C-alpha cells in the first residue's frame, strides 16, 4: 500500500501536483515525477516574483534591487535584498510593510522543508540518492541539481518507494521470526 502512495504521478496536472506537494510535504521516501517537481517550481517562482518584486514595487513605488536565485528547493530570495528602502516606522505604509515581511517569512518557513523533500523525491525518481541535494552547499551545486531534476524517470527508482520487507524491518519483525 505504501508503494502506491510513494510512486510518482506522471503527467500530473498543476492541481494534482500541488496536492501531492502538500500531502507529501515531510516525506523523503518515494518519488516525484518531473511534472510534480516542475509545477512546484513554477508556483515557487511565481510566489518569489510576487513577494520579491511586485509587492515591494507597489509599496515603495520603485523596483527592489535583489539577486533572485532559482534553486532546487524553490528559491533563495533574501540574498542581497534591498526591499523597500527608507520607510520610517511613522510612515502609513510601515504597517503594510511589516505585514508583507511577515507574510514573506511565513512563506519561506512553510515551503522550505516541502521544497527540500520534493527535490529529494525527484532525485529518487531518476534513480539517484537523495543525498545529492548536498551538492547545494557548493556554489554551482544548485544549478547542477536543477539539471539533475530534468532527468527522465527510471524504473530502477522504485527502490526508493519502500516495500513490505522494509516496513517489517522497521517494526523489528523478520520473516525468520514468524517461522
Secondary structure, DSSP 8 states (H G I E B T S, - for coil): -HHHHHS--TT--HHHHHHHHHHTTT--SS---HHHHHHHHHHHHHHHHIIIIIHHHHHHSS--EEEEEEETTEEEEEEEEE-S-S--TTSTTHHHHHHHHHHHHHHHHHHHHHHHHHHHHHHHHTT--GGGGGGGGSTTHHHHHHHHTTS---GGGGGGS--HHHHHHHHT--HHHH-
